């Protein structure tokens, strides 16, 4: 099968023929219909994610058709499935309590084992997967596996965003734009922040209430727009300047949600804890989404409560992945790229 393989950090991936994956006894092999290209893939490509080693096939946002099922699998050949990027064991204390995204025994295709920048991907533990609903395209479904699911859980499972509250979103890449769209669907007022005017204009065209060009006065501008500060603030980049702005833009008793992945040189950063102390703020970390929450998210989309199609900017070929990864080194245009052509 064709796959895009990482051999050297920050060098173009090599599209080459590799053996098709073996089918896990408790899982399936999918013919990949679509796979998103995510900033988390960029972290692996740059060498900042310690899980990603040379020889890796990336790709963790995928949707595909079952071509082979193991003897202990729950799904069957022909089923079209979407997967969260965290494949939990299902039996540990964290999983039994409903927090599969914190499972200590995670399987991570695209990070610690071969992913979906390929024609086929092996997916163990298929109890984590969900059937693709009628009417939902594999292209949109592929974007759900990381960005949209992470945003959904951040807003509803962590920060408990309520209708009528103000939500600030720092960074309008894939996960930030997802948070903005979902926040609006939940009835919140949304203000977005970015360094690219085109992305701010795009978010405004999709119905967000306000947009702020990032700068030294970001937090003050948000506090003025929201008449005292946001109730919930999502940091979607994982870098110090936006973490600080996220904390400082909150009103007393506000909730900061760390969605951006602070790895590599940003794994440790200074935080003004006096802002947290004086404001009685709550700080939430979040990563992924428990798989049992898929129906709530998919139902929101299939009922037409939220349209996630504006998230998709480009459908690309497997050979285009390297260019898309390199583009994350600088400001990116609105929307995300999804691989839909694995033939070239």
Secondary structure by P-SEA (a helix, b strand, c coil): ccccccccccccccccccccccccccbbbbcccbbbbcaaaaaaaacccccccccccccccccccccccccccccccccccccccccccccccccccccccccccccccccccccccccbbbbccccccccccccccaaaaaaaccaaaaaaaaacccccccccbbbbbccccaaaaaaaaaaaaabbbbbbbcccaaaaaaaaaaccccccccccaaaaaaaaaacccccbbbbccccaaaaaaaaaacccbbbbbccccccccccccccaaaaaaaacbbbbbbccccccaaaaaaaaaaaccccccccccccccccaaaaaaaaccccccccccccccccc
